[in-house]
Amino acid sequence: MKGIELLLAVCAFATGLLSAWYWLKASRVSADPGWGKGGMVEPGIHALSQDAWIAAMLHAASESARLNKTAAYWTAATVALTGISTLVGALVG
């Protein structure tokens, strides 16, 4: 049973690192309106420029939310594995 407890603890550690990695990625998402891609330049018309920035920010927020959701799922797995590992340790000990 000690082997199972250790395996669960290692899995919890791995999923904890994975969730931290997803949260790090979520915190580094940036808004990119696409200037410079394919020779594009920022439009001189203010309203068009603002529209592109708003669309870029909405896309960045959506991507960050998706990464946060994935990180939350991995954190839930970490908590479950840690709890099960603790219960197995209490039953064995």
N, C-alpha and C positions, 0 to 999 in steps of 0.2 A: 504493500500500500504506500510505502514511502516513495517508491518510484513514481506512482501515479500522482502523488502530491507534488513531487518535483517537476514532473512533466507539465502539470497544470500551471505551476508557478512560472515555468519557462514560457509557456504559451501566453500567459497573462502579461509577462514582460514584453514579449514580441508584439502583442496586439496593442499594448500601451505605447510602444515606440511608433507603431504604425499610425495610431491615432494622432500622436504628436506631430508626425510628419505631414499628415493631411491638414492639421490646423496651421502648421507653418506655411504650407502651400496656399491655404485660404487667406492667410494674412498678407501674402505677397502678390495677390492678383491686382493688376493695374488696369486702368482704363486706357484703351488705345483706339482713337478714332480712325486710324488707318492711314494717316498722312505718311508719306514716304514709301508706301507700298505701290509698286508698279509705276513709280514716277508721279504719284498723286501729290498735290500740294493742298494746303488748307485753303478753303474757298475764301474769297475776299468779302463775300456777303455774310454779315454777322449772323443772321438767322440760320443760314445753312451750316455754318461752323458750330453754332450752339446745338443744332439738331444732331450733328455727328457726335459731339461730346456727350450729349444726353444719352444717345443710343449706346455709346461705348461704356458709359457708366452703368447703364442698366444691364448690359451684357456682363460687365465685371462683377456687379452685385449678384447676378444670377449664378455665375461661375463660383464665386466665393461661397454662396449659400449651398451650392451642391457639394463643395469640398467640406464645408462645415457639417453637413448632414452625414457624409461618409465618416468623418472623424467622430461624430457622436455615436454612430453605430459601432465603430471599433472600440470606443470607450465603454459602451455598454457590454461588449464582449469581454473587455478587460475586467470590468467589475464582476461579471458573472464568473469568469475563470478564477479570479482572486477569491471570491466567496466560496466557490466549490473547493478550491485548494485548501482554504482554511477549514472548511467542514471536514474534509478528508483527513487533514492533520489532527483535528480534534478527536475524530473517531479512532484514529490509529494511536495517538499519544496517550 
